[in-house]
Amino acid sequence: MTTYFSDVCVGSIACRLEKKEGGAVSIYIMILGVWAPYRRLGIGTKLLKHVLNLSEKQNNISDIYLHVLTNNEDAIA
Ligand SMILES: CC(C)(COP(=O)(O)OP(=O)(O)OC[C@H]1O[C@@H](n2cnc3c(N)ncnc32)[C@H](O)[C@@H]1OP(=O)(O)O)[C@@H](O)C(=O)NCCC(=O)NCCS
């Protein structure tokens, strides 16, 4: 999913579905980014909620995860 403001791409999220043994599926968030001037406006939240809403419609999602550097305090917050 990509978010646009006046035709400018300001945020994006991309996920991969990972099938696990037993039929469960993990969602790995590969990309989550909001262009710096547009941060703290709720766009990152909107992107994450979009993925959460989609995952709720499936009944086989066991977990959703992403990687983040330990010094990336913005993302951890
Ligand atoms: C992480 C990122 C996607 C957040 O996007 P965003 O649009 O700014 O997030 P939101 O506006 O929805 O913020 C949601 C909440 O996260 C927290 N938060 C976000 N940025 C923060 C910061 N710099 N410092 C402290 N808390 C922060 C706050 O609790 C915020 O809620 P609030 O604004 O009501 O206080 C964005 O900072 C980014 O693109 N960072 C660079 C890329 C990255 O690190 N991606 C994640 C690694 S996979």
The ligand as a Tripos MOL2 file, in Angstrom:
@<TRIPOS>MOLECULE
LIG
   48    50     1     0     0
SMALL
NO_CHARGES

@<TRIPOS>ATOM
      1 C1          8.4600    4.7590   11.8370 C.3       1 LIG1
      2 C2          7.6650    5.6630   10.8740 C.3       1 LIG1
      3 C3          7.1130    4.8260    9.7380 C.3       1 LIG1
      4 C4          6.4900    6.2930   11.6870 C.3       1 LIG1
      5 O1          5.6470    6.9740   10.7450 O.3       1 LIG1
      6 P1          4.7180    8.2010   11.1920 P.3       1 LIG1
      7 O2          3.7830    8.4950   10.0810 O.co2     1 LIG1
      8 O3          5.5850    9.3230   11.6650 O.co2     1 LIG1
      9 O4          3.9530    7.5790   12.4380 O.3       1 LIG1
     10 P2          2.6480    8.1480   13.1430 P.3       1 LIG1
     11 O5          2.4860    9.6170   12.8530 O.co2     1 LIG1
     12 O6          1.5000    7.2650   12.7990 O.co2     1 LIG1
     13 O7          3.0480    7.9830   14.6770 O.3       1 LIG1
     14 C5          2.3860    7.0370   15.5090 C.3       1 LIG1
     15 C6          2.9800    7.0930   16.8980 C.3       1 LIG1
     16 O8          4.3010    6.5600   16.8940 O.3       1 LIG1
     17 C7          5.0980    7.2820   17.8640 C.3       1 LIG1
     18 N1          6.1710    8.0000   17.1470 N.ar      1 LIG1
     19 C8          6.3420    8.1490   15.8130 C.ar      1 LIG1
     20 N2          7.4650    8.8560   15.5370 N.ar      1 LIG1
     21 C9          8.0140    9.1480   16.7370 C.ar      1 LIG1
     22 C10         9.1930    9.8700   17.1500 C.ar      1 LIG1
     23 N3         10.0170   10.4350   16.2570 N.pl3     1 LIG1
     24 N4          9.4680    9.9680   18.4730 N.ar      1 LIG1
     25 C11         8.6240    9.4380   19.3940 C.ar      1 LIG1
     26 N5          7.4840    8.7580   19.0800 N.ar      1 LIG1
     27 C12         7.1940    8.6040   17.7770 C.ar      1 LIG1
     28 C13         4.1630    8.2460   18.5490 C.3       1 LIG1
     29 O9          3.5830    7.5780   19.6500 O.3       1 LIG1
     30 C14         3.1230    8.4730   17.4600 C.3       1 LIG1
     31 O10         1.8820    8.9340   17.9650 O.3       1 LIG1
     32 P3          1.6580   10.5020   18.2730 P.3       1 LIG1
     33 O11         2.1620   11.2880   17.0700 O.co2     1 LIG1
     34 O12         0.1740   10.6000   18.4790 O.co2     1 LIG1
     35 O13         2.4690   10.7930   19.4950 O.co2     1 LIG1
     36 C15         8.5530    6.8200   10.3620 C.3       1 LIG1
     37 O14         9.1830    7.4590   11.4510 O.3       1 LIG1
     38 C16         9.6080    6.3920    9.3470 C.2       1 LIG1
     39 O15         9.3200    6.2700    8.1500 O.2       1 LIG1
     40 N6         10.8470    6.1640    9.8120 N.am      1 LIG1
     41 C17        11.9440    5.7950    8.9010 C.3       1 LIG1
     42 C18        11.7710    4.4010    8.3430 C.3       1 LIG1
     43 C19        11.6910    3.3800    9.4600 C.2       1 LIG1
     44 O16        12.3940    3.4830   10.4540 O.2       1 LIG1
     45 N7         10.7920    2.3850    9.2730 N.am      1 LIG1
     46 C20        10.5660    1.3290   10.2470 C.3       1 LIG1
     47 C21        11.6110    0.2820   10.2010 C.3       1 LIG1
     48 S1         11.0220   -1.1270    9.3430 S.3       1 LIG1
@<TRIPOS>BOND
     1     1     2 1
     2     2     3 1
     3     2     4 1
     4     2    36 1
     5     4     5 1
     6     5     6 1
     7     6     7 2
     8     6     8 1
     9     6     9 1
    10     9    10 1
    11    10    11 2
    12    10    12 1
    13    10    13 1
    14    13    14 1
    15    14    15 1
    16    15    16 1
    17    15    30 1
    18    16    17 1
    19    17    18 1
    20    17    28 1
    21    18    19 ar
    22    18    27 ar
    23    19    20 ar
    24    20    21 ar
    25    21    22 ar
    26    21    27 ar
    27    22    23 1
    28    22    24 ar
    29    24    25 ar
    30    25    26 ar
    31    26    27 ar
    32    28    29 1
    33    28    30 1
    34    30    31 1
    35    31    32 1
    36    32    33 2
    37    32    34 1
    38    32    35 1
    39    36    37 1
    40    36    38 1
    41    38    39 2
    42    38    40 1
    43    40    41 1
    44    41    42 1
    45    42    43 1
    46    43    44 2
    47    43    45 1
    48    45    46 1
    49    46    47 1
    50    47    48 1
@<TRIPOS>SUBSTRUCTURE
     1 LIG1         1 GROUP 0 **** ****
